[in-house]
Amino acid sequence: MANYEAPVLQGTVTTTYKTAAVLYSVGSRRVMVYELEFGQTGSISGTDCQCQWDLSRFSSTAVLTASVVIPNLLDPADGTALSIYLNNATAELTYTTAGAGLALKNWGINQRGSYRWRALDDGDNIIIPALNLVGVGLRVASSNFTSSAVGSLSFVER
């Protein structure tokens, strides 16, 4: 069992959801997300506004275009992650439809704010099964804020 952390990034927030982090299994290990930290950076909007964050499931990465990131090891003695992590998507995924996993978590936060979600114990982790190309994506949208979204995602592989 190894713990990892990877950066959340979306270079330009828009009025439609844009993916800032994608984590998925390639079928070899179960993945569990236990912490998300995120917020906004850059020039603030002249009008006070909200950013809507959404964490949803997907089961295909066919249309995804994003930057591949090697997650950081929290213990240098552990091995490299077998799951795949990407951020700063420029072409969006097709997320699982409502009622089947869409919006596992959804947060509205002020453009000047940040947010931290943490599983209280192992039973509260967001689980990604050991199935090929199944995972979760963290995305953001805002009606007025157009700068960058940043943060970190922490997970464990078993």
Contacts in CASP RR format, 6 or more apart in sequence:
PFRMAT RR
TARGET T0000
AUTHOR 0000-0000-0000
METHOD contacts of the structure
MODEL  1
MANYEAPVLQGTVTTTYKTAAVLYSVGSRRVMVYELEFGQTGSISGTDCQ
CQWDLSRFSSTAVLTASVVIPNLLDPADGTALSIYLNNATAELTYTTAGA
GLALKNWGINQRGSYRWRALDDGDNIIIPALNLVGVGLRVASSNFTSSAV
GSLSFVER
1 156 0 8 1.000
1 157 0 8 1.000
1 158 0 8 1.000
2 73 0 8 1.000
2 74 0 8 1.000
2 75 0 8 1.000
2 78 0 8 1.000
2 79 0 8 1.000
2 81 0 8 1.000
2 156 0 8 1.000
2 157 0 8 1.000
3 73 0 8 1.000
3 74 0 8 1.000
3 75 0 8 1.000
3 78 0 8 1.000
3 154 0 8 1.000
3 155 0 8 1.000
3 156 0 8 1.000
4 71 0 8 1.000
4 72 0 8 1.000
4 73 0 8 1.000
4 74 0 8 1.000
4 81 0 8 1.000
4 85 0 8 1.000
4 154 0 8 1.000
4 155 0 8 1.000
4 156 0 8 1.000
4 157 0 8 1.000
5 71 0 8 1.000
5 72 0 8 1.000
5 74 0 8 1.000
5 152 0 8 1.000
5 153 0 8 1.000
5 154 0 8 1.000
5 155 0 8 1.000
6 21 0 8 1.000
6 23 0 8 1.000
6 69 0 8 1.000
6 71 0 8 1.000
6 72 0 8 1.000
6 85 0 8 1.000
6 87 0 8 1.000
6 152 0 8 1.000
6 153 0 8 1.000
6 155 0 8 1.000
7 69 0 8 1.000
7 87 0 8 1.000
7 150 0 8 1.000
7 151 0 8 1.000
7 152 0 8 1.000
7 153 0 8 1.000
8 20 0 8 1.000
8 21 0 8 1.000
8 36 0 8 1.000
8 37 0 8 1.000
8 38 0 8 1.000
8 87 0 8 1.000
8 138 0 8 1.000
8 149 0 8 1.000
8 150 0 8 1.000
8 151 0 8 1.000
8 152 0 8 1.000
8 153 0 8 1.000
9 20 0 8 1.000
9 21 0 8 1.000
9 67 0 8 1.000
9 87 0 8 1.000
9 88 0 8 1.000
9 148 0 8 1.000
9 149 0 8 1.000
9 150 0 8 1.000
9 151 0 8 1.000
10 18 0 8 1.000
10 19 0 8 1.000
10 20 0 8 1.000
10 87 0 8 1.000
10 88 0 8 1.000
10 89 0 8 1.000
10 139 0 8 1.000
10 140 0 8 1.000
10 148 0 8 1.000
10 149 0 8 1.000
11 88 0 8 1.000
11 147 0 8 1.000
11 148 0 8 1.000
11 149 0 8 1.000
12 18 0 8 1.000
12 146 0 8 1.000
12 147 0 8 1.000
12 148 0 8 1.000
13 40 0 8 1.000
13 51 0 8 1.000
13 140 0 8 1.000
13 141 0 8 1.000
13 142 0 8 1.000
13 145 0 8 1.000
13 146 0 8 1.000
13 147 0 8 1.000
13 148 0 8 1.000
13 149 0 8 1.000
14 141 0 8 1.000
14 142 0 8 1.000
14 146 0 8 1.000
15 141 0 8 1.000
15 142 0 8 1.000
15 143 0 8 1.000
16 141 0 8 1.000
17 52 0 8 1.000
17 54 0 8 1.000
17 92 0 8 1.000
17 139 0 8 1.000
17 140 0 8 1.000
17 141 0 8 1.000
18 89 0 8 1.000
18 92 0 8 1.000
18 139 0 8 1.000
18 140 0 8 1.000
18 141 0 8 1.000
19 64 0 8 1.000
19 66 0 8 1.000
19 87 0 8 1.000
19 89 0 8 1.000
19 92 0 8 1.000
19 93 0 8 1.000
19 137 0 8 1.000
19 138 0 8 1.000
19 139 0 8 1.000
20 38 0 8 1.000
20 87 0 8 1.000
20 88 0 8 1.000
20 89 0 8 1.000
20 138 0 8 1.000
20 139 0 8 1.000
20 140 0 8 1.000
20 149 0 8 1.000
20 150 0 8 1.000
20 151 0 8 1.000
21 85 0 8 1.000
21 86 0 8 1.000
21 87 0 8 1.000
21 137 0 8 1.000
21 138 0 8 1.000
21 153 0 8 1.000
22 58 0 8 1.000
22 61 0 8 1.000
22 64 0 8 1.000
22 66 0 8 1.000
22 84 0 8 1.000
22 85 0 8 1.000
22 86 0 8 1.000
22 87 0 8 1.000
22 89 0 8 1.000
22 93 0 8 1.000
22 135 0 8 1.000
22 136 0 8 1.000
22 137 0 8 1.000
22 138 0 8 1.000
23 31 0 8 1.000
23 33 0 8 1.000
23 83 0 8 1.000
23 84 0 8 1.000
23 85 0 8 1.000
23 128 0 8 1.000
23 135 0 8 1.000
23 136 0 8 1.000
23 137 0 8 1.000
23 153 0 8 1.000
23 155 0 8 1.000
24 31 0 8 1.000
24 58 0 8 1.000
24 61 0 8 1.000
24 83 0 8 1.000
24 84 0 8 1.000
24 128 0 8 1.000
24 133 0 8 1.000
24 134 0 8 1.000
24 135 0 8 1.000
24 136 0 8 1.000
25 31 0 8 1.000
25 83 0 8 1.000
25 84 0 8 1.000
25 128 0 8 1.000
25 129 0 8 1.000
25 130 0 8 1.000
25 131 0 8 1.000
25 132 0 8 1.000
25 133 0 8 1.000
25 134 0 8 1.000
25 135 0 8 1.000
26 82 0 8 1.000
26 83 0 8 1.000
26 84 0 8 1.000
26 132 0 8 1.000
26 133 0 8 1.000
27 130 0 8 1.000
27 131 0 8 1.000
27 132 0 8 1.000
28 82 0 8 1.000
28 130 0 8 1.000
29 82 0 8 1.000
29 83 0 8 1.000
29 130 0 8 1.000
29 157 0 8 1.000
29 158 0 8 1.000
30 127 0 8 1.000
30 128 0 8 1.000
30 129 0 8 1.000
30 130 0 8 1.000
30 157 0 8 1.000
30 158 0 8 1.000
31 83 0 8 1.000
31 127 0 8 1.000
31 128 0 8 1.000
31 130 0 8 1.000
31 135 0 8 1.000
31 155 0 8 1.000
31 156 0 8 1.000
31 157 0 8 1.000
31 158 0 8 1.000
32 119 0 8 1.000
32 122 0 8 1.000
32 125 0 8 1.000
32 126 0 8 1.000
32 127 0 8 1.000
32 128 0 8 1.000
32 155 0 8 1.000
32 156 0 8 1.000
32 157 0 8 1.000
32 158 0 8 1.000
33 119 0 8 1.000
33 125 0 8 1.000
33 126 0 8 1.000
33 128 0 8 1.000
33 136 0 8 1.000
33 153 0 8 1.000
33 154 0 8 1.000
33 155 0 8 1.000
34 118 0 8 1.000
34 119 0 8 1.000
34 122 0 8 1.000
34 125 0 8 1.000
34 126 0 8 1.000
34 154 0 8 1.000
34 155 0 8 1.000
34 156 0 8 1.000
35 116 0 8 1.000
35 117 0 8 1.000
35 118 0 8 1.000
35 119 0 8 1.000
35 152 0 8 1.000
35 153 0 8 1.000
35 154 0 8 1.000
36 55 0 8 1.000
36 105 0 8 1.000
36 115 0 8 1.000
36 116 0 8 1.000
36 117 0 8 1.000
36 118 0 8 1.000
36 138 0 8 1.000
36 152 0 8 1.000
36 153 0 8 1.000
36 154 0 8 1.000
37 114 0 8 1.000
37 115 0 8 1.000
37 116 0 8 1.000
37 117 0 8 1.000
37 151 0 8 1.000
37 152 0 8 1.000
37 153 0 8 1.000
38 53 0 8 1.000
38 114 0 8 1.000
38 115 0 8 1.000
38 138 0 8 1.000
38 140 0 8 1.000
38 149 0 8 1.000
38 150 0 8 1.000
38 151 0 8 1.000
38 152 0 8 1.000
39 51 0 8 1.000
39 109 0 8 1.000
39 113 0 8 1.000
39 114 0 8 1.000
39 115 0 8 1.000
39 149 0 8 1.000
39 150 0 8 1.000
39 151 0 8 1.000
40 51 0 8 1.000
40 111 0 8 1.000
40 112 0 8 1.000
40 113 0 8 1.000
40 114 0 8 1.000
40 145 0 8 1.000
40 147 0 8 1.000
40 148 0 8 1.000
40 149 0 8 1.000
40 150 0 8 1.000
41 147 0 8 1.000
41 148 0 8 1.000
41 149 0 8 1.000
41 150 0 8 1.000
42 147 0 8 1.000
42 148 0 8 1.000
43 147 0 8 1.000
44 111 0 8 1.000
44 112 0 8 1.000
44 145 0 8 1.000
44 147 0 8 1.000
45 111 0 8 1.000
45 142 0 8 1.000
45 144 0 8 1.000
45 145 0 8 1.000
45 146 0 8 1.000
46 144 0 8 1.000
47 144 0 8 1.000
48 110 0 8 1.000
48 111 0 8 1.000
49 110 0 8 1.000
49 111 0 8 1.000
49 142 0 8 1.000
49 143 0 8 1.000
49 144 0 8 1.000
49 145 0 8 1.000
50 108 0 8 1.000
50 109 0 8 1.000
50 110 0 8 1.000
50 111 0 8 1.000
50 142 0 8 1.000
50 143 0 8 1.000
51 108 0 8 1.000
51 109 0 8 1.000
51 110 0 8 1.000
51 111 0 8 1.000
51 140 0 8 1.000
51 141 0 8 1.000
51 142 0 8 1.000
51 145 0 8 1.000
51 149 0 8 1.000
52 106 0 8 1.000
52 107 0 8 1.000
52 108 0 8 1.000
52 140 0 8 1.000
52 141 0 8 1.000
52 142 0 8 1.000
53 105 0 8 1.000
53 106 0 8 1.000
53 107 0 8 1.000
53 108 0 8 1.000
53 109 0 8 1.000
53 115 0 8 1.000
53 138 0 8 1.000
53 139 0 8 1.000
53 140 0 8 1.000
54 103 0 8 1.000
54 105 0 8 1.000
54 106 0 8 1.000
54 107 0 8 1.000
54 138 0 8 1.000
54 139 0 8 1.000
54 140 0 8 1.000
54 141 0 8 1.000
55 103 0 8 1.000
55 104 0 8 1.000
55 105 0 8 1.000
55 106 0 8 1.000
55 126 0 8 1.000
55 136 0 8 1.000
55 137 0 8 1.000
55 138 0 8 1.000
56 95 0 8 1.000
56 96 0 8 1.000
56 101 0 8 1.000
56 102 0 8 1.000
56 103 0 8 1.000
56 104 0 8 1.000
56 136 0 8 1.000
56 137 0 8 1.000
56 139 0 8 1.000
57 95 0 8 1.000
57 96 0 8 1.000
57 100 0 8 1.000
57 101 0 8 1.000
57 102 0 8 1.000
57 104 0 8 1.000
57 134 0 8 1.000
57 135 0 8 1.000
57 136 0 8 1.000
57 137 0 8 1.000
58 93 0 8 1.000
58 94 0 8 1.000
58 95 0 8 1.000
58 96 0 8 1.000
58 134 0 8 1.000
58 135 0 8 1.000
58 136 0 8 1.000
58 137 0 8 1.000
59 96 0 8 1.000
59 131 0 8 1.000
59 133 0 8 1.000
59 134 0 8 1.000
59 135 0 8 1.000
60 93 0 8 1.000
60 94 0 8 1.000
60 133 0 8 1.000
61 93 0 8 1.000
61 133 0 8 1.000
62 94 0 8 1.000
63 91 0 8 1.000
63 92 0 8 1.000
63 93 0 8 1.000
63 94 0 8 1.000
64 86 0 8 1.000
64 89 0 8 1.000
64 91 0 8 1.000
64 92 0 8 1.000
64 93 0 8 1.000
65 89 0 8 1.000
65 90 0 8 1.000
65 91 0 8 1.000
66 86 0 8 1.000
66 87 0 8 1.000
66 88 0 8 1.000
66 89 0 8 1.000
66 90 0 8 1.000
66 91 0 8 1.000
67 86 0 8 1.000
67 87 0 8 1.000
67 88 0 8 1.000
68 84 0 8 1.000
68 85 0 8 1.000
68 86 0 8 1.000
69 85 0 8 1.000
69 86 0 8 1.000
69 87 0 8 1.000
70 80 0 8 1.000
70 81 0 8 1.000
70 85 0 8 1.000
71 81 0 8 1.000
71 83 0 8 1.000
71 85 0 8 1.000
71 155 0 8 1.000
73 79 0 8 1.000
73 80 0 8 1.000
74 154 0 8 1.000
81 157 0 8 1.000
82 157 0 8 1.000
83 128 0 8 1.000
83 155 0 8 1.000
83 157 0 8 1.000
85 153 0 8 1.000
89 139 0 8 1.000
92 139 0 8 1.000
93 137 0 8 1.000
95 102 0 8 1.000
95 137 0 8 1.000
96 102 0 8 1.000
104 126 0 8 1.000
104 136 0 8 1.000
105 117 0 8 1.000
105 126 0 8 1.000
107 115 0 8 1.000
107 117 0 8 1.000
109 115 0 8 1.000
111 142 0 8 1.000
111 144 0 8 1.000
111 145 0 8 1.000
114 151 0 8 1.000
119 125 0 8 1.000
119 126 0 8 1.000
125 156 0 8 1.000
126 136 0 8 1.000
128 134 0 8 1.000
128 135 0 8 1.000
128 136 0 8 1.000
138 153 0 8 1.000
140 149 0 8 1.000
END
